[in-house]
Amino acid sequence: MAQQVRAVVARSKGAPVSLETIVVPDPGPGEALVKIEACGVCHTDLHYREGGISDDFPFLLGHEAAGVVEAVGEGVTEVAPGDFVILNWRAVCGQCRACLRGRPWYCFNTHNAKQKMTLTDGTELSPALGIGAFAEKTLVAAGQCTKVDPAASPAAVGLLGCGVMAGLGAAINTGNVGRGDTVAVIGCGGVGDAAIVGSKLAGAAKVIAVDIDDRKLATAEKLGATHTVNSKETDAVEAVRELTGGFGADVVIEAVGRPETYRQAFYARDLAGTVVLVGVPTPEMKLELPLLDVFGRGGALKSSWYGDCLPSRDFPMLVDLYLQGRLDLDAFVTETIALDDVEKAFERMHHGDVLRSVVVL
């Protein structure tokens, strides 16, 4: 029987979100009903509210979440009722050319629940990234659920569902940061800080944090940056080179998503070094680089989408590291809030006051 639960909905572009009663159907074939325990307030949710992703209003916001499976539909074998899971927005198909080549993290046919959640008047909702987890319960494709150790804090490990995984993966999976490497991270919000943590975890000898906000640089230092550069006060490229013997960093991770900062990343890397773009640009942005420099400097220019993660591989491993005390995910939780505080959390995010506000239910 369909259930009615409380949830955060964005009804129209730019309007404040509202706490609504929504209708969640029983899971059908390949689907799972999840009771949400915690969900991070991610910048992507604000993009949805602002109409920056699509105009399929109303949106059911929230996607960076952990919870407990309450029920599953026909044919579901990967999770069962009672499992503690982290939700992900890339449920791989197993059949596309990327999956069949053994690269499922590039899956071209990820899927979501087929049934729609609705408002009480029957209006269909568009769940953010196919999840919609600012809700007491949500309906997802079973493949969007990754079972992990239930001893973990939902508020902390739920962040692996998006931003923290994006940053960790940009360093570990996409950038292939190794022991003794020098790394520069440009942009020290939640994703950039996660890239710093990932670089440290991978054994980087030097991790240089670059930002224009001294508060963010102080946080980056606490999370493992060995050096900080305020690029509002000094040339970021020259500063990174000076800190790396005049050569540039082995890996530079751009976590802003702007042409100016990408150029900094490009020229702040060593010859044959790697640039990883994990910051998300807007559609109108353009980049111009001398082709001779692209050719002459060698190396690799990569983009990192969701940290090139495979949830079934990466989430359990990272949760284990968290439980061993080797990965401090708690450091990313600035505050825990109630479901009806999401709009206030967007304001705090806009002012740069938090790494993550996390809704706890």
Summary of the structure (lengths in Angstrom):
residues: 361
radius of gyration: 20.3
end to end distance: 22.3
largest distance: 65.5
contacts: 1347
relative contact order: 0.15
helix: 32%
strand: 27%
